[in-house]
Structure formats: structure tokens, C-alpha cells
Amino acid sequence: MNQYIYADKFFLKSAVHGPGYLEIKDGKFGAILEKAPANADVVDYSGKWVAPGLVDTHIHGYMNHDVMDNDAQGINAMSEGLLSCGVTSFLPTTLTSSKARLRDVAETIGQVKDDVNGAKIQGIYFEGPF
């Protein structure tokens, strides 16, 4: 069964639409409709605007955690905190450091990237010089 999100405005690539209903079909965004079907499962975001998630391509730390701390729980806390601000994807960013330290940090990020509870890790931004 499809679900629908009602909101006052939807920010899309080419225009702002609304009010209306955003169809969620098989877990993916579908059409924006003026009316939801009868007996539809509707999540009501009256007074709200729906926009694409933000992508942070350069972030060293957040929520009192630093990427270079090389702490899996800290990376997850960053992920959760970023999602609460509308960031859906990010690139944890390193600082200039030794090759061994950069390798260790990269390994930790690689180990947790699929298990974070918030914004998704899409890669690593290695800040130079190396």
C-alpha cells in the first residue's frame, strides 16, 4: 500500500509545488498529487515544507566529535546529529596526518559506514597535503 505525505510546499529541481501529497511507492518518492486517493495512509505535515536532504561534502567534526579522533561511536554520533539538521549524506573529512593515522581513520569509517543511524556516509574527503 502506498503512503502519502501532505505538505504545504515541495521543493523540486525545477519548481516549488504545493500544497499537495507526495506519493511514497515501494519506499521511493513518486508523483505529487493535488488529492490523495480515498482511504489513503497520509502523514500530515500541514504548515511544513518538504525539501531534498542536504549533502555535507566537507565536515571535520560535529556533536563534540572529530573525524580524526578515530572513534566509531563518534562517527555515529556525527551521523545522527547531522540527520537531525536535514543532512542526509556526508563525507567525513580528515586533517593532514601521517599515512598510518589516515589509514586507521579510513578503516574505522569503512567499518561503520553501513551501520550509522543517521546521515549516510558516502565516502571520505582526504584533506591534503598527504
Buried (B, 14 or more C-beta within 10 A) or exposed (E): EEBBBBBEBBEBEEEEBBBBBBBBEEEEBBEBBEEBEEEBEEEEBEEEEBEEEBEBEEBBBBEEBBBBBBBBEBBBBBBBBBBEEEBBBBBBBBBEBEEEBBEBBBEBBEEBBEEBEBBBBBEBBBBEEE
